[in-house]
Amino acid sequence: MKRQPLKTIGLLAMLIGLGACQTANVVTSDDSLQNKHEPKVSLSWQSTLFTPREVASVDDIFQLTQKQQEDFEAYYFAEKNAHIEGHERLYNYLDMILYGFDYRGDTYTASDALTKHSGNCLSLAILTTALANLVDLDIRYQRVNAAPIYQRYHNVMTLSSHVRTHVFAPETEVKENEIVVARKKMIIDYFPEKGNVRGDFLNESQFLSMYYQNLAGDSLIAKDYDLTYSLLAKAMEINSEDPETLNTLAVLYKNLGDLARAEKIYHYALNNTSGSVNILSNYAMLLTEQNRQDELSRLQEKLSSIEDDNPYRWYDIANRHFDRDELIYALRYFKRSVKAAPYLHEGYFGLAKTYYQMGKIESAKQNMDTAVELAFTPQDKVLYQAKLKVLAIEKN
């Protein structure tokens, strides 16, 4: 079945000018692009132009119906399952009830996911959390970087990403002179794929923000801006410095034609948070549209300092530079892709084609050799081997 992971707002393709909003209290001088250690400032992101809408509370997200709770607890505490450790019992229950589950791209609360028997990976992580909370099992969330899936909806492009849940065994009493190196756990990942790369672990606020970001992305695409704003307001309440929440907020204001406020949000995110590739890409597009080349060049340098463990994101950026014949930048970001995941073939192929365009045939051949060795599919291997033969001929 086709994978439908969660979405984050990626590149903005076109603008919809619908008027202006209030401006934010953030430094906007060109110097702010050069100094990432500016004094902390507050961000006035709110606007009175939107009509607030009611959205799910955090408690609502994980709330199960009485019957759903009773069904799980009846299974979990059944005498026939008592010999199975708690984290495995939870896994087995999910495996049983999710047979025939529709992994479409909707983001649901735990109760809705169970009722509708469908939902994306975030919905399933929420459901796992709700069940774990009932029996006091510890969990952690981990981002999984997969080959990106892009979808364009009018002026918004979404970039898919993926999350999985680690469910830990119940804590047991440690005997004297006994050392516990690591607790046993089950990793619940509904879409394990060969090309997936393990990413960072997420804290609770990051995970909760994803729920509201996801729904905000959907409502932004539907041009329901009041709902988008209300969802992002909830996300900001949870974590006002989440880069992806700020990115989506900036995209909302840019869609409304308030470029000044969108830019102030980009400035704030770059100077006061860890930043993100999405923020830099969107901000770079704004500067490009306004032909602000000097600032764009400085922003391009800032991209190198962003920490992002997703090799496919760097690969995508590198390809965009390659297509524009900006080979120095293409080489830089293909190297970032390889650094993030040295066992994936795509980055080495990117390096090979860039070195080839630079006339560095030996370097191109070395990287193509590696791409051949790491290629997952017969099709990729055949393609790379054919290109390798061409490089061998040119080298001689």
C-alpha positions in Angstrom: 0.0 0.0 0.0 1.3 3.5 -0.9 3.0 5.3 2.0 1.3 8.5 3.2 3.5 10.0 5.9 2.9 13.3 7.6 3.5 16.6 5.8 5.5 19.7 6.6 5.2 22.9 4.6 8.0 23.1 2.2 8.7 25.5 -0.7 6.2 28.3 -1.6 5.7 28.4 -5.4 3.5 31.4 -6.0 2.0 34.3 -4.1 -1.6 35.3 -3.4 -1.8 39.0 -2.5 -4.8 39.5 -0.2 -3.9 42.6 1.8 -1.6 43.5 4.7 -1.5 42.8 8.4 0.3 44.3 11.3 4.1 44.2 11.3 6.1 42.2 13.9 8.6 43.7 16.4 11.7 42.1 15.1 15.1 43.5 13.8 14.9 43.7 10.0 18.3 45.3 9.1 20.6 43.5 6.6 23.0 42.9 9.5 20.7 40.4 11.0 21.5 38.1 8.1 25.1 38.1 9.1 24.9 37.8 12.9 23.2 34.7 14.2 24.0 35.6 17.9 21.8 38.7 18.1 20.1 39.5 21.5 16.9 37.6 22.1 13.9 39.4 20.8 10.2 38.7 21.1 8.1 37.9 18.1 4.7 39.6 17.7 3.1 37.2 15.3 -0.5 37.6 16.2 -3.1 39.3 14.0 -6.6 40.6 14.4 -7.5 39.9 10.8 -8.4 36.2 11.6 -11.5 34.9 13.2 -10.4 32.3 15.8 -11.7 28.8 15.3 -12.0 26.0 17.9 -9.3 23.4 17.6 -8.5 20.2 19.5 -6.8 20.5 22.8 -3.7 18.4 23.7 -6.0 16.2 25.9 -8.4 15.7 23.0 -5.6 14.4 20.8 -4.9 11.4 23.0 -8.4 10.8 24.4 -9.9 7.4 23.7 -13.6 6.5 24.2 -14.6 4.5 27.2 -15.1 1.4 25.1 -11.8 1.8 23.3 -10.0 2.0 26.7 -11.9 -1.0 28.1 -11.1 -3.1 25.0 -7.4 -2.4 25.2 -7.2 -2.9 29.0 -9.2 -6.2 28.7 -6.5 -7.5 26.3 -3.6 -6.0 28.1 -4.5 -7.3 31.6 -5.9 -10.7 30.4 -4.4 -13.6 32.3 -3.4 -15.3 29.0 -1.2 -12.4 28.2 0.4 -11.9 31.7 3.6 -13.7 30.7 4.2 -11.2 27.9 6.1 -8.0 28.8 4.1 -4.9 28.6 5.7 -3.2 25.6 5.3 -6.4 23.6 1.6 -6.7 24.7 1.0 -3.2 23.4 2.7 -4.0 20.1 0.7 -7.3 19.7 -2.5 -5.4 20.3 -1.7 -2.8 17.7 -0.7 -5.6 15.3 -4.1 -7.3 15.9 -6.4 -4.2 15.6 -4.6 -2.6 12.7 -5.1 -5.4 10.3 -6.6 -3.8 7.2 -5.7 -0.3 8.5 -5.9 2.3 5.7 -2.6 4.2 5.8 -3.9 7.3 4.0 -2.5 10.7 4.7 -5.1 12.1 7.1 -4.1 13.3 10.6 -6.4 12.1 13.3 -6.7 12.0 17.0 -6.2 8.7 18.7 -9.9 8.0 19.0 -10.7 8.9 15.4 -7.8 6.8 14.1 -9.2 3.8 15.9 -12.8 4.5 14.9 -12.0 5.3 11.2 -9.4 2.5 11.1 -7.1 4.8 9.1 -4.6 7.6 9.4 -1.1 8.6 8.6 2.1 7.7 10.6 1.5 10.6 12.9 -2.0 9.4 13.7 -0.6 6.0 14.5 2.0 7.4 16.8 -0.7 9.3 18.6 -2.8 6.2 18.9 0.3 4.3 20.3 0.8 7.1 22.8 -2.8 7.0 24.0 -2.6 3.3 24.6 0.8 3.5 26.3 -0.5 6.2 28.6 -3.3 3.9 29.8 -0.8 1.4 31.2 2.1 3.7 32.1 4.6 2.6 29.4 7.3 5.0 28.5 7.7 6.1 24.8 9.9 8.2 22.7 9.4 9.6 19.2 12.0 9.5 16.4 12.0 11.2 13.1 12.7 9.0 10.1 14.1 10.5 7.0 12.9 8.9 3.8 13.1 9.8 0.1 10.9 12.9 -0.1 7.4 12.9 -1.5 6.5 16.2 -3.0 3.0 17.3 -3.7 2.1 20.7 -5.1 -1.3 22.3 -4.4 -1.7 25.6 -6.3 0.9 27.8 -4.5 2.0 25.5 -1.7 4.3 22.5 -2.0 4.3 19.9 0.8 7.3 17.8 1.7 6.5 14.5 3.5 8.4 13.2 6.5 7.9 10.3 8.8 7.9 9.5 12.5 8.1 6.3 14.5 7.5 5.4 18.2 9.8 3.6 20.6 7.8 1.8 23.3 9.9 0.7 26.3 9.5 -2.3 28.6 8.1 -1.5 32.1 10.9 -0.6 34.6 11.8 -3.4 36.9 13.6 -3.4 40.2 17.4 -3.6 39.7 19.1 -6.2 41.9 22.3 -5.4 43.9 25.4 -5.4 41.8 23.3 -5.5 38.6 23.9 -3.0 35.8 21.2 -2.1 33.3 22.8 -1.0 30.0 19.5 -0.4 28.1 15.9 -1.1 28.6 14.1 -3.4 26.2 11.8 -1.8 23.7 9.7 -2.3 20.6 10.0 0.1 17.7 6.6 0.7 16.0 7.2 1.8 12.5 4.4 1.2 10.0 6.4 2.0 6.9 9.9 0.5 7.3 11.7 0.9 4.0 15.3 0.2 2.9 16.2 3.8 2.1 14.9 5.2 5.4 17.5 7.0 7.6 17.0 7.3 11.3 16.7 10.9 12.4 16.7 12.8 15.6 14.5 12.0 18.6 11.7 14.4 19.2 10.7 15.9 22.5 7.0 16.1 23.5 6.5 19.7 22.3 8.0 18.9 18.9 5.7 15.9 18.5 2.6 17.8 19.6 3.5 20.7 17.3 3.6 18.3 14.4 -0.1 17.5 14.9 -1.1 21.1 14.6 1.4 21.8 11.8 -0.1 18.9 9.8 -3.6 20.2 10.1 -2.5 23.7 9.4 -0.8 22.5 6.2 -4.1 20.9 5.1 -6.2 24.0 5.9 -3.6 26.3 4.2 -4.0 24.2 1.0 -7.8 24.5 1.3 -7.3 28.3 1.8 -9.2 28.2 5.1 -6.9 30.8 6.6 -8.8 31.3 9.9 -8.4 27.6 10.7 -4.8 27.7 9.6 -4.1 30.6 12.0 -6.0 29.0 14.8 -4.0 25.7 14.5 -0.7 27.6 14.3 -1.7 29.7 17.4 -2.1 26.4 19.3 1.2 25.2 18.0 2.9 28.4 19.1 1.3 28.1 22.5 3.1 24.7 22.8 6.4 25.7 21.4 6.9 29.2 20.0 10.4 28.4 18.8 9.6 25.4 16.7 11.2 26.2 13.3 8.6 24.4 11.2 5.7 26.1 13.0 7.3 29.5 12.3 7.9 28.5 8.7 4.3 27.6 8.2 3.2 30.8 9.9 5.4 32.8 7.5 4.0 30.9 4.5 0.5 31.8 5.7 1.3 35.5 5.9 3.1 35.4 2.5 0.0 33.8 1.0 -2.0 36.7 2.3 0.5 39.2 0.7 2.0 40.4 4.0 5.6 40.0 2.8 7.0 42.2 5.6 5.6 40.1 8.4 6.6 36.9 6.6 10.2 38.2 6.4 10.2 39.2 10.0 9.2 35.7 11.0 12.0 34.3 8.8 14.5 36.6 10.5 13.3 35.6 13.9 13.5 31.9 13.2 17.0 32.2 11.7 18.3 34.3 14.6 16.6 32.7 17.6 16.0 29.1 16.8 18.0 26.2 15.2 16.5 27.2 11.9 15.5 24.8 9.2 16.2 24.1 5.5 12.5 24.8 4.7 12.8 28.3 6.3 15.9 29.1 4.4 14.5 27.8 1.1 11.3 29.9 1.5 13.2 33.0 2.5 15.6 32.6 -0.4 12.6 32.4 -2.7 11.2 35.7 -1.3 14.6 37.4 -1.7 14.9 36.0 -5.3 11.4 37.3 -6.2 12.5 40.8 -4.9 15.8 40.6 -6.7 17.8 41.2 -3.5 20.9 39.4 -4.6 23.3 40.6 -1.9 21.1 39.4 0.9 20.4 36.2 -1.0 24.2 35.4 -1.2 24.6 35.9 2.5 21.6 33.7 3.2 23.1 31.1 1.0 26.1 31.0 3.3 23.9 30.7 6.3 22.5 27.5 4.9 25.8 25.7 5.5 25.4 26.3 9.2 22.0 24.7 9.5 22.0 21.3 11.2 19.7 18.9 9.3 20.2 15.1 9.5 17.9 14.4 6.5 20.2 13.5 3.6 17.4 13.7 1.0 16.8 17.4 1.9 20.5 18.2 1.1 20.3 16.1 -2.0 17.3 18.0 -3.2 18.9 21.4 -2.6 22.1 20.2 -4.3 20.1 19.2 -7.4 18.4 22.5 -7.6 21.8 24.2 -7.7 23.1 21.6 -10.2 20.2 22.4 -12.5 21.1 26.1 -12.4 24.7 25.2 -13.2 25.8 26.5 -9.7 28.3 23.7 -9.3 30.2 25.0 -6.3 27.0 25.0 -4.3 25.8 21.7 -5.8 29.1 20.1 -4.7 28.8 21.5 -1.2 25.3 20.1 -0.6 25.9 16.8 -2.2 28.7 16.4 0.3 26.2 17.3 3.1 23.9 14.6 1.8 26.8 12.0 1.9 27.9 13.2 5.4 24.3 12.7 6.7 24.0 9.2 5.2 27.3 7.8 3.8 25.5 4.5 3.0 23.0 5.9 0.5 23.9 5.9 -3.2 22.1 9.1 -4.3 24.6 11.5 -2.7 27.6 9.8 -4.4 25.8 9.9 -7.8 25.2 13.6 -7.2 28.9 14.1 -6.5 29.9 12.1 -9.6 27.8 14.1 -12.0 29.0 17.4 -10.4 32.6 16.5 -10.6 32.0 15.4 -14.2 30.6 18.8 -15.1 33.6 20.4 -13.5 35.9 18.3 -15.6 37.3 16.3 -12.7 36.9 12.8 -14.3 38.9 10.9 -11.7 36.8 12.2 -8.8 33.6 11.6 -10.8 34.7 7.9 -11.4 35.5 7.3 -7.7 32.1 8.5 -6.6 30.3 6.6 -9.3 32.1 3.5 -8.2 30.7 4.0 -4.7 27.2 4.7 -6.1 27.3 1.4 -8.0 28.3 -0.5 -4.8 25.6 1.1 -2.7 22.7 1.0 -5.3 19.6 -0.7 -3.9 17.8 -1.6 -7.0 18.9 -3.4 -10.2 17.7 -0.4 -12.2 19.9 2.0 -10.3 22.9 -0.3 -10.5 22.5 -0.8 -14.3 22.2 3.0 -14.8 25.3 3.8 -12.7 27.3 1.1 -14.4 26.5 2.5 -17.8 27.6 5.9 -16.7 30.7 4.4 -15.1 31.7 3.0 -18.5 31.4 6.4 -20.1 33.7 7.9 -17.4 36.2 5.1 -17.8 36.4 5.8 -21.6 36.8 9.6 -20.9 39.5 8.9 -18.3 41.5 6.9 -20.8 
